[in-house]
Amino acid sequence: MSDITERDASMSYAAAEPDIEYVQSKLKSLITNKPLCTILGEEFAEHLREWDKAITKRRTEAFSLVVLGDFKRGKSTIINAILGKSIAPVNVAPETFTINSISYSENPKVEAVLKSGQRITLTVDDLAREKLEKLMRAFPDTLEYIDIRDNTEILKEIRIVDTPGLSDLDCLDKQVQDYLVNADAVIYVASALSPFSESEQFFLASHIRPLSFSKLYVLVNMIDAMNTREDIDKVVNRVNERCEAIMPNAFVYGVSGIDEYRRKIGLNRPDIKGFQEFYETEFLKFEMSLKREIILQKDIIRTQRVLTMLNLMIKDTAARIKMIYDMMAMDRKKLDDISKNIEIECLSLASALVNKKPKILLSVTEMQQEAEQWMYGFFSKLREDILESRNTATAEDIDKHFYSYLVDKVGEAYRRCLDIHGQRLNSIIAQLGAELSKKLGLSSLLGEANSFSDDQAESMTGIVSEFVITAASGGRGDEFPSGAMPFFKNILHKKRQTDIIDTALENYDDIRNNTIKDLKASYKAMEETALKQLDSLYETQVNVSRDSLNQAIEMSSDISSASVKKYLEEAAAVLKDAANVIMKYA
């Protein structure tokens, strides 16, 4: 985009506030129209009220930069490096990791915010793991988040939200999702030690991409763990290539959060590899981009987010109105006939679903067999590497790195099998879900009624996607083969170079066999979860169809068609007017 075009866009967005106020007020007029809400359904009306709250929150709250990533990726260290002081808690366990909202205040303070709304004053020392664990057990209610206020200059511009590890805390997923929906921009932290797994890519594609963030940073942290510049470039390029396919607008940087944090607070920075200046330069590039692309443009970004949310709200409501209007075109007898037909169709589909389940069972069995072949090949190569290390690695390297290398490699291979096959299982369930959606969708049952609009189809697909995600991520067991851990501990206890390698070879067969045993258990859990989720998907689709028809039948009994059509036509006119205003900023 040219400088002139960028300037024009900035001016356009800067002047958008009156239009945003106008559109939101128009949409609020629909929410406060009780007869219309009755027609749309109370559940959908509540959905609109939630949209309105989220938009108001987005317009009035401080600019929010949410930091995401799996556990042990160094998110808190990155935040502390950006701020230049120790604010975000580090070295916490998954069970004590909290959501931390870090914002500006002239007078620094820390408060625990409970679900009841009660605030409890804490000290910075209270955020240490051992203290926080005790405090959380003593709180009178569940902890919602930690509110950290500090007078660091950058916090005048943005609020930073530090989130738990995505793969470790299922109980906090809903909270993280809420913060993500209300975010203005995102930093996703990956690790150079286990760069961009399939599950991380899946999270970007399924949770972040649909929210249409204009700005996203992917930071490949811990590049200081790499031995050569070539290794660093290889890892960062790999992540960049994969991001291109998922989020083409992402900014990818390789950084060392710990080195930058140490530099800013004046601690000693070990520079064994001679890369100190390189680490500093790479972090500076990221910070300059953060300032240029986010901090200086935060008002524009926020306006874009609000416009996007308003547009989604308009589309959602328009799709709902069209569906109801189409149903109102039919008389009561036709609706009763369709109601009977849907029950017959549901019985038929329930039987057909039973016949689909063997496909999942066979597919998972084939995946498990393929995974076993991969793992046997992996362990064969690993044994060669262990033997080769006798001649190529120094005693210091073996003492410092051999154990962690062995554990990381086995864990990565184990997770990669599950990640890749989780993706494949996604596709199978998505295909079966799409077939259900098509057969159970109102468009196939209404006969003479108009088919679903694109927006309604997207809504049904969203139901399918939700269950696909759950099926892929649930019931997969540990992220590491726990059965192999006792044999890894045997290696850890050895001190001398020859002892470590000999013990690794002695325990090699047990590590391999127990890893594959745990892998089989994980595939069994994946299979059981997929079957349960397919049943849940069927039930959800059936309920959506039944509820929509029941609502149409109730309306045909309780409200005159002329009255319903009048309210729907008036609402459609409001939406058209609002859409035309939003269109200026497309």
PLY file of the C-alpha trace (Angstrom):
ply
format ascii 1.0
element vertex 586
property float x
property float y
property float z
element edge 585
property int vertex1
property int vertex2
end_header
0.00 0.00 0.00
1.35 3.43 -0.88
1.92 6.15 1.73
-1.02 8.11 0.34
-3.33 5.09 0.53
-2.22 4.32 4.10
-2.79 7.95 5.11
-6.25 7.94 3.53
-7.12 4.72 5.32
-5.93 6.16 8.64
-8.04 9.28 8.17
-11.02 7.14 7.17
-10.79 4.97 10.29
-10.14 7.99 12.51
-13.45 9.47 11.33
-15.36 6.19 11.76
-16.51 6.74 15.36
-19.79 8.52 14.48
-20.65 5.72 12.02
-19.82 3.07 14.63
-22.03 4.85 17.16
-24.85 5.05 14.59
-24.63 1.37 13.60
-24.44 0.13 17.18
-27.45 2.25 18.16
-29.40 0.80 15.22
-28.53 -2.75 16.29
-29.45 -1.94 19.89
-32.89 -0.86 18.66
-33.39 -4.46 17.50
-32.23 -5.90 20.83
-34.66 -3.68 22.79
-37.59 -4.57 20.50
-39.32 -7.23 22.63
-41.73 -8.57 19.97
-38.80 -8.94 17.54
-36.71 -10.75 20.19
-39.62 -13.13 20.76
-39.69 -13.87 17.03
-35.94 -14.32 16.81
-35.91 -16.53 19.91
-34.68 -15.65 23.40
-31.46 -17.63 22.95
-30.57 -15.69 19.80
-31.59 -12.41 21.42
-29.20 -13.17 24.28
-26.53 -13.88 21.66
-27.12 -10.37 20.24
-26.91 -8.82 23.70
-23.55 -10.55 24.24
-22.33 -9.18 20.88
-23.38 -5.69 21.94
-21.57 -5.99 25.30
-18.39 -7.21 23.56
-18.49 -4.31 21.09
-19.01 -1.75 23.87
-16.16 -3.32 25.82
-13.92 -3.20 22.77
-14.73 0.51 22.24
-14.19 1.61 25.84
-11.43 -0.58 27.32
-7.69 -0.11 26.92
-6.05 -1.55 23.82
-5.51 -5.23 24.57
-2.45 -7.23 23.42
-2.96 -10.91 24.31
0.05 -13.22 24.61
-0.71 -16.87 23.77
1.21 -20.10 23.39
1.67 -23.58 24.80
3.04 -24.07 28.30
6.80 -23.62 28.80
7.27 -21.45 25.74
8.54 -18.45 27.73
5.50 -16.16 27.38
6.02 -14.45 30.74
9.73 -13.98 30.08
8.89 -12.33 26.73
6.49 -9.95 28.50
9.10 -9.07 31.12
11.64 -8.44 28.34
9.19 -6.06 26.60
8.50 -4.22 29.87
12.14 -4.22 30.99
11.33 -5.43 34.50
10.03 -8.51 36.29
6.25 -8.15 36.33
4.70 -11.31 34.82
5.19 -14.39 37.06
7.60 -16.99 35.66
8.50 -20.58 36.57
4.95 -21.45 37.57
3.33 -24.87 37.40
0.33 -25.51 35.11
-2.00 -25.88 38.08
-1.11 -22.42 39.45
-0.81 -20.51 36.19
-3.24 -17.61 36.15
-4.47 -15.10 33.61
-2.55 -11.90 34.31
-3.87 -8.53 33.13
-0.99 -6.02 33.10
-1.95 -2.37 32.70
-0.84 1.16 33.64
-1.11 2.88 36.97
0.97 5.68 38.43
1.07 3.70 41.68
1.97 0.01 41.08
-0.23 -2.59 42.77
-1.32 -6.23 42.44
-4.82 -7.58 43.11
-6.44 -10.99 42.84
-9.86 -10.62 41.19
-12.29 -13.37 42.17
-15.29 -14.59 40.18
-17.56 -12.86 42.72
-15.90 -9.53 41.81
-14.10 -9.29 45.14
-10.57 -7.90 44.94
-7.80 -9.04 47.29
-4.61 -6.98 47.56
-1.41 -8.94 46.94
2.28 -8.15 46.87
4.65 -8.92 43.99
6.22 -11.60 46.21
2.81 -13.29 46.49
2.98 -14.16 42.78
5.80 -16.63 43.46
4.59 -20.17 42.82
4.76 -21.55 46.37
2.99 -18.51 47.85
0.32 -18.26 45.17
-0.63 -21.92 45.56
-1.38 -21.40 49.27
-3.24 -18.13 48.67
-5.45 -19.63 45.94
-6.53 -22.39 48.31
-7.45 -19.76 50.94
-9.43 -17.43 48.65
-13.20 -17.36 49.43
-14.03 -17.84 45.74
-12.41 -19.00 42.49
-9.68 -16.76 41.12
-10.72 -15.02 37.88
-7.44 -13.25 37.08
-4.52 -11.32 38.56
-4.75 -7.56 37.98
-1.20 -6.19 37.83
-0.73 -2.41 37.59
2.64 -0.81 36.88
4.00 2.59 35.79
6.09 1.27 32.89
5.75 3.77 30.01
4.58 1.30 27.35
1.57 0.36 29.50
0.18 3.86 28.91
-0.44 2.70 25.35
-1.51 -0.93 25.73
-2.72 -3.52 28.21
-0.90 -6.87 28.06
-2.73 -10.10 28.92
-0.54 -13.05 29.92
-2.45 -16.33 29.38
-1.95 -19.93 30.56
-0.42 -22.63 28.38
-3.10 -23.55 25.86
-2.48 -27.30 25.84
-2.30 -27.72 29.62
-5.27 -25.97 31.19
-8.57 -27.16 29.75
-10.41 -25.58 32.68
-9.26 -22.12 31.57
-9.95 -22.54 27.87
-13.22 -20.57 28.09
-11.48 -17.68 29.87
-8.67 -17.63 27.34
-11.23 -17.67 24.52
-13.04 -14.68 26.07
-9.80 -12.70 26.22
-8.98 -13.75 22.67
-12.34 -12.59 21.32
-11.85 -9.23 23.05
-8.22 -8.84 21.98
-7.05 -6.14 19.59
-3.79 -7.85 18.64
-2.03 -11.13 19.45
1.49 -12.35 20.17
1.81 -16.12 19.77
4.95 -17.54 21.39
6.50 -20.72 20.00
9.76 -22.42 21.02
12.85 -23.00 18.91
13.29 -26.27 20.81
10.01 -27.73 19.53
9.09 -25.42 16.68
5.49 -25.05 15.65
3.89 -28.44 16.24
0.79 -29.57 14.36
-1.37 -28.68 17.38
0.05 -25.13 17.44
-0.67 -24.71 13.73
-4.16 -26.11 14.28
-4.80 -23.57 17.06
-3.81 -20.68 14.77
-6.04 -21.99 11.99
-9.07 -22.86 14.12
-9.08 -20.18 16.84
-7.08 -17.15 15.69
-7.61 -16.98 11.92
-11.46 -16.87 12.13
-11.24 -13.76 14.35
-9.59 -11.81 11.52
-6.87 -10.04 13.48
-5.12 -7.47 11.33
-1.94 -7.81 13.42
-0.41 -11.04 14.70
3.11 -11.71 15.92
4.61 -15.20 16.08
7.74 -15.16 18.22
10.09 -18.13 18.01
11.57 -17.89 21.49
14.70 -19.55 22.96
16.89 -19.15 19.88
19.76 -19.00 22.37
19.37 -22.79 22.71
20.46 -23.23 19.07
24.15 -23.97 18.42
24.63 -22.11 15.13
23.16 -19.21 13.19
22.28 -21.72 10.50
20.16 -23.69 13.00
18.39 -20.47 14.07
17.62 -19.47 10.46
16.37 -22.97 9.69
13.90 -22.99 12.61
12.61 -19.43 12.03
12.22 -20.05 8.27
10.30 -23.24 8.97
7.85 -21.39 11.24
7.58 -18.56 8.72
6.71 -20.95 5.90
4.01 -22.64 7.95
2.58 -19.30 9.06
2.37 -18.20 5.43
-0.08 -21.01 4.74
-2.23 -20.21 7.80
-1.86 -16.51 8.60
-0.15 -14.64 5.72
-0.31 -11.36 7.70
1.75 -12.72 10.64
5.07 -11.14 11.61
7.57 -13.87 12.54
10.68 -13.14 14.63
13.29 -15.35 16.29
14.13 -13.98 19.75
15.72 -14.82 23.07
13.40 -13.53 25.76
15.73 -14.44 28.62
18.77 -12.75 27.05
16.83 -9.54 26.38
15.37 -9.53 29.88
18.84 -9.94 31.38
20.18 -7.17 29.16
17.48 -4.68 30.13
17.78 -5.17 33.88
21.58 -5.35 33.82
22.13 -9.02 34.73
25.03 -11.11 33.49
24.42 -12.50 29.98
26.36 -15.71 29.24
27.70 -15.48 25.68
29.41 -18.85 25.12
28.39 -18.94 21.44
29.24 -15.31 20.68
25.68 -14.45 19.56
24.89 -11.78 22.15
24.75 -8.89 19.70
22.62 -10.96 17.33
20.04 -11.73 20.07
19.85 -8.04 20.97
19.42 -6.99 17.32
16.65 -9.53 16.66
14.67 -8.45 19.73
15.10 -4.81 18.77
13.67 -5.57 15.31
10.62 -7.11 16.97
10.18 -4.14 19.33
10.46 -1.63 16.51
7.84 -3.53 14.54
5.62 -3.74 17.64
5.83 0.03 18.03
5.30 0.75 14.32
2.59 -1.80 13.56
0.65 -1.85 16.81
1.38 0.92 19.31
1.37 3.76 16.78
-1.68 2.31 15.01
-3.60 1.04 18.02
-6.58 3.36 17.45
-6.91 2.22 13.84
-6.57 -1.45 14.82
-9.24 -1.10 17.49
-11.58 0.58 15.02
-11.02 -2.24 12.55
-11.84 -4.81 15.25
-15.06 -3.00 16.18
-16.14 -2.73 12.54
-15.44 -6.44 12.03
-17.53 -7.33 15.09
-20.41 -5.11 13.96
-20.30 -6.70 10.52
-20.46 -10.22 12.01
-23.38 -9.16 14.20
-25.26 -7.83 11.17
-24.62 -11.02 9.16
-25.68 -13.24 12.06
-28.95 -11.38 12.50
-29.69 -11.21 8.77
-29.22 -14.98 8.45
-31.60 -15.59 11.35
-34.25 -13.29 9.90
-34.05 -14.94 6.49
-34.47 -18.41 7.98
-37.56 -17.37 9.96
-39.02 -15.46 7.01
-38.61 -18.54 4.78
-40.39 -20.71 7.34
-43.21 -18.20 7.65
-43.88 -18.68 3.94
-45.32 -22.10 4.82
-48.67 -22.77 6.41
-49.21 -24.62 9.71
-50.12 -27.94 8.06
-46.90 -27.95 6.07
-44.91 -27.22 9.23
-46.64 -30.12 11.02
-45.84 -32.41 8.11
-42.20 -31.33 8.19
-42.10 -31.92 11.94
-43.21 -35.50 11.38
-40.77 -35.93 8.52
-37.85 -34.71 10.58
-38.49 -37.41 13.21
-38.51 -40.07 10.51
-35.36 -38.59 9.00
-33.67 -38.53 12.41
-34.37 -42.22 13.00
-32.98 -43.03 9.57
-29.88 -40.94 10.16
-29.32 -42.44 13.62
-29.18 -45.85 11.99
-26.90 -44.53 9.25
-24.61 -43.02 11.88
-24.10 -46.43 13.48
-22.89 -47.65 10.09
-20.44 -44.73 9.87
-18.68 -45.55 13.14
-16.71 -48.52 11.78
-15.02 -46.06 9.41
-13.66 -44.15 12.40
-12.58 -47.37 14.13
-10.78 -48.59 11.02
-9.19 -45.20 10.40
-7.84 -44.89 13.95
-6.52 -48.47 13.80
-4.66 -47.65 10.58
-3.31 -44.45 12.15
-2.10 -46.36 15.19
-0.31 -48.93 13.01
1.28 -46.15 11.00
2.36 -44.41 14.21
3.97 -47.61 15.50
5.95 -47.95 12.26
7.09 -44.32 12.57
8.13 -44.81 16.17
10.12 -47.99 15.45
11.91 -46.14 12.65
12.50 -43.15 14.96
13.94 -45.29 17.75
16.20 -47.10 15.31
17.66 -43.76 14.21
17.83 -42.57 17.83
19.93 -45.60 18.77
22.36 -44.75 15.97
22.58 -41.16 17.28
23.29 -42.38 20.81
26.08 -44.64 19.59
27.51 -41.87 17.41
27.57 -39.48 20.35
30.31 -41.59 21.92
32.69 -40.32 19.27
31.36 -36.89 18.36
30.11 -35.25 21.59
32.27 -33.78 24.32
31.91 -34.82 27.94
30.56 -31.35 28.74
27.92 -31.56 26.00
26.77 -34.97 27.19
26.66 -33.86 30.80
24.64 -30.72 30.01
22.52 -31.66 27.03
22.26 -35.43 26.45
19.44 -36.16 28.88
17.27 -33.19 27.85
17.97 -33.95 24.17
16.84 -37.56 24.63
13.67 -36.61 26.51
12.79 -33.80 24.06
13.30 -36.00 20.99
11.15 -38.85 22.31
8.46 -36.43 23.50
8.45 -34.56 20.20
8.14 -37.81 18.17
5.34 -39.00 20.45
3.38 -35.74 20.19
3.98 -35.45 16.46
2.26 -38.80 15.84
-0.79 -37.65 17.77
-0.78 -34.18 16.19
-0.60 -35.43 12.61
-3.21 -38.12 13.11
-5.39 -35.71 15.09
-5.46 -33.54 11.95
-6.39 -36.55 9.84
-9.15 -37.54 12.24
-10.42 -33.95 12.07
-10.94 -34.34 8.33
-12.83 -37.61 8.73
-15.16 -36.26 11.43
-15.61 -33.00 9.51
-16.70 -34.98 6.44
-19.16 -37.06 8.46
-20.34 -33.92 10.25
-20.88 -32.13 6.94
-23.01 -35.05 5.73
-25.08 -34.85 8.92
-25.39 -31.09 8.59
-26.62 -31.45 5.02
-29.15 -34.18 5.87
-30.36 -32.66 9.12
-30.20 -29.03 7.99
-33.54 -27.38 7.47
-32.79 -26.84 3.80
-33.11 -30.57 3.10
-36.31 -30.87 5.12
-38.26 -27.82 4.05
-38.76 -28.97 0.50
-40.30 -25.94 -1.12
-38.63 -23.44 1.22
-35.55 -21.56 0.14
-32.19 -23.17 0.91
-29.78 -21.87 3.55
-27.92 -18.69 2.86
-24.13 -18.69 3.00
-24.26 -17.19 6.49
-26.58 -19.93 7.75
-24.35 -22.56 6.21
-21.35 -21.01 7.98
-23.30 -21.11 11.23
-23.98 -24.84 10.84
-20.37 -25.44 9.86
-19.35 -23.69 13.05
-21.25 -26.32 15.03
-19.39 -29.05 13.16
-16.03 -27.34 13.70
-16.62 -26.99 17.43
-17.04 -30.73 17.80
-14.18 -31.54 15.45
-11.84 -29.47 17.62
-13.06 -31.19 20.77
-12.73 -34.64 19.25
-9.20 -33.97 18.07
-7.96 -32.52 21.33
-9.85 -34.56 23.90
-9.00 -37.92 25.36
-5.53 -38.18 23.93
-3.76 -38.87 27.19
-0.48 -37.32 28.27
1.70 -35.05 26.16
4.61 -37.37 27.03
4.80 -41.21 27.30
4.58 -41.52 31.09
5.37 -45.24 31.02
8.88 -44.45 29.80
9.69 -41.94 32.55
11.15 -44.41 35.13
13.72 -45.49 32.55
14.63 -41.88 31.74
15.19 -41.31 35.45
17.73 -44.15 35.46
19.75 -42.14 32.92
19.37 -38.87 34.81
21.00 -40.29 37.92
24.24 -41.11 36.08
27.03 -38.56 36.26
29.87 -39.67 34.02
29.75 -39.54 30.20
30.17 -43.30 29.66
27.62 -44.09 32.40
24.98 -41.87 30.80
25.37 -43.37 27.34
25.62 -46.96 28.58
22.55 -46.52 30.77
20.64 -44.98 27.85
21.45 -48.05 25.73
20.56 -50.41 28.57
17.17 -48.75 28.98
16.65 -48.24 25.25
14.28 -51.21 24.68
12.18 -50.36 27.74
11.86 -46.71 26.69
10.84 -47.69 23.16
8.36 -50.41 24.23
6.70 -48.27 26.91
6.48 -45.28 24.57
4.66 -47.40 21.98
2.46 -48.90 24.71
1.43 -45.40 25.83
0.91 -44.43 22.20
-1.58 -47.29 21.76
-3.49 -46.11 24.84
-3.63 -42.56 23.45
-5.04 -43.77 20.13
-7.65 -45.81 21.99
-8.66 -42.69 23.93
-8.72 -40.67 20.70
-11.02 -43.27 19.13
-13.45 -43.31 22.07
-13.59 -39.51 22.21
-14.20 -39.23 18.46
-17.14 -41.66 18.67
-18.67 -39.77 21.60
-18.27 -36.44 19.83
-19.88 -37.78 16.66
-22.90 -38.79 18.75
-22.94 -35.32 20.34
-22.72 -33.69 16.94
-25.71 -35.69 15.73
-27.73 -34.73 18.81
-26.81 -31.06 18.42
-27.82 -31.01 14.75
-31.10 -32.74 15.56
-31.86 -30.25 18.34
-31.08 -27.28 16.07
-33.54 -28.57 13.47
-36.24 -29.40 16.02
-35.92 -26.13 17.89
-36.13 -24.05 14.71
-39.24 -25.90 13.54
-40.88 -25.73 16.97
-40.25 -22.00 17.06
-41.86 -21.59 13.64
-44.87 -23.64 14.74
-45.28 -21.59 17.93
-45.11 -18.36 15.98
-47.71 -19.56 13.49
-50.01 -20.31 16.45
-49.40 -17.30 18.68
-48.60 -14.44 16.33
-50.28 -13.45 13.13
-48.14 -13.89 10.02
-48.75 -10.28 9.04
-47.42 -9.05 12.38
-44.34 -11.29 12.22
-43.55 -10.26 8.66
-43.89 -6.60 9.62
-41.32 -6.93 12.42
-38.97 -8.97 10.24
-39.19 -6.52 7.33
-38.52 -3.56 9.63
-35.52 -5.38 11.15
-34.21 -6.28 7.71
-34.41 -2.61 6.70
-32.41 -1.60 9.80
-29.77 -4.22 9.00
-29.53 -3.09 5.39
-29.02 0.50 6.50
-26.34 -0.56 9.01
-24.60 -2.76 6.43
-24.44 0.12 3.95
-22.70 2.28 6.56
-20.19 -0.46 7.41
-19.56 -1.10 3.71
-17.59 2.18 3.48
-14.81 0.60 5.53
-14.66 -2.78 3.79
0 1
1 2
2 3
3 4
4 5
5 6
6 7
7 8
8 9
9 10
10 11
11 12
12 13
13 14
14 15
15 16
16 17
17 18
18 19
19 20
20 21
21 22
22 23
23 24
24 25
25 26
26 27
27 28
28 29
29 30
30 31
31 32
32 33
33 34
34 35
35 36
36 37
37 38
38 39
39 40
40 41
41 42
42 43
43 44
44 45
45 46
46 47
47 48
48 49
49 50
50 51
51 52
52 53
53 54
54 55
55 56
56 57
57 58
58 59
59 60
60 61
61 62
62 63
63 64
64 65
65 66
66 67
67 68
68 69
69 70
70 71
71 72
72 73
73 74
74 75
75 76
76 77
77 78
78 79
79 80
80 81
81 82
82 83
83 84
84 85
85 86
86 87
87 88
88 89
89 90
90 91
91 92
92 93
93 94
94 95
95 96
96 97
97 98
98 99
99 100
100 101
101 102
102 103
103 104
104 105
105 106
106 107
107 108
108 109
109 110
110 111
111 112
112 113
113 114
114 115
115 116
116 117
117 118
118 119
119 120
120 121
121 122
122 123
123 124
124 125
125 126
126 127
127 128
128 129
129 130
130 131
131 132
132 133
133 134
134 135
135 136
136 137
137 138
138 139
139 140
140 141
141 142
142 143
143 144
144 145
145 146
146 147
147 148
148 149
149 150
150 151
151 152
152 153
153 154
154 155
155 156
156 157
157 158
158 159
159 160
160 161
161 162
162 163
163 164
164 165
165 166
166 167
167 168
168 169
169 170
170 171
171 172
172 173
173 174
174 175
175 176
176 177
177 178
178 179
179 180
180 181
181 182
182 183
183 184
184 185
185 186
186 187
187 188
188 189
189 190
190 191
191 192
192 193
193 194
194 195
195 196
196 197
197 198
198 199
199 200
200 201
201 202
202 203
203 204
204 205
205 206
206 207
207 208
208 209
209 210
210 211
211 212
212 213
213 214
214 215
215 216
216 217
217 218
218 219
219 220
220 221
221 222
222 223
223 224
224 225
225 226
226 227
227 228
228 229
229 230
230 231
231 232
232 233
233 234
234 235
235 236
236 237
237 238
238 239
239 240
240 241
241 242
242 243
243 244
244 245
245 246
246 247
247 248
248 249
249 250
250 251
251 252
252 253
253 254
254 255
255 256
256 257
257 258
258 259
259 260
260 261
261 262
262 263
263 264
264 265
265 266
266 267
267 268
268 269
269 270
270 271
271 272
272 273
273 274
274 275
275 276
276 277
277 278
278 279
279 280
280 281
281 282
282 283
283 284
284 285
285 286
286 287
287 288
288 289
289 290
290 291
291 292
292 293
293 294
294 295
295 296
296 297
297 298
298 299
299 300
300 301
301 302
302 303
303 304
304 305
305 306
306 307
307 308
308 309
309 310
310 311
311 312
312 313
313 314
314 315
315 316
316 317
317 318
318 319
319 320
320 321
321 322
322 323
323 324
324 325
325 326
326 327
327 328
328 329
329 330
330 331
331 332
332 333
333 334
334 335
335 336
336 337
337 338
338 339
339 340
340 341
341 342
342 343
343 344
344 345
345 346
346 347
347 348
348 349
349 350
350 351
351 352
352 353
353 354
354 355
355 356
356 357
357 358
358 359
359 360
360 361
361 362
362 363
363 364
364 365
365 366
366 367
367 368
368 369
369 370
370 371
371 372
372 373
373 374
374 375
375 376
376 377
377 378
378 379
379 380
380 381
381 382
382 383
383 384
384 385
385 386
386 387
387 388
388 389
389 390
390 391
391 392
392 393
393 394
394 395
395 396
396 397
397 398
398 399
399 400
400 401
401 402
402 403
403 404
404 405
405 406
406 407
407 408
408 409
409 410
410 411
411 412
412 413
413 414
414 415
415 416
416 417
417 418
418 419
419 420
420 421
421 422
422 423
423 424
424 425
425 426
426 427
427 428
428 429
429 430
430 431
431 432
432 433
433 434
434 435
435 436
436 437
437 438
438 439
439 440
440 441
441 442
442 443
443 444
444 445
445 446
446 447
447 448
448 449
449 450
450 451
451 452
452 453
453 454
454 455
455 456
456 457
457 458
458 459
459 460
460 461
461 462
462 463
463 464
464 465
465 466
466 467
467 468
468 469
469 470
470 471
471 472
472 473
473 474
474 475
475 476
476 477
477 478
478 479
479 480
480 481
481 482
482 483
483 484
484 485
485 486
486 487
487 488
488 489
489 490
490 491
491 492
492 493
493 494
494 495
495 496
496 497
497 498
498 499
499 500
500 501
501 502
502 503
503 504
504 505
505 506
506 507
507 508
508 509
509 510
510 511
511 512
512 513
513 514
514 515
515 516
516 517
517 518
518 519
519 520
520 521
521 522
522 523
523 524
524 525
525 526
526 527
527 528
528 529
529 530
530 531
531 532
532 533
533 534
534 535
535 536
536 537
537 538
538 539
539 540
540 541
541 542
542 543
543 544
544 545
545 546
546 547
547 548
548 549
549 550
550 551
551 552
552 553
553 554
554 555
555 556
556 557
557 558
558 559
559 560
560 561
561 562
562 563
563 564
564 565
565 566
566 567
567 568
568 569
569 570
570 571
571 572
572 573
573 574
574 575
575 576
576 577
577 578
578 579
579 580
580 581
581 582
582 583
583 584
584 585
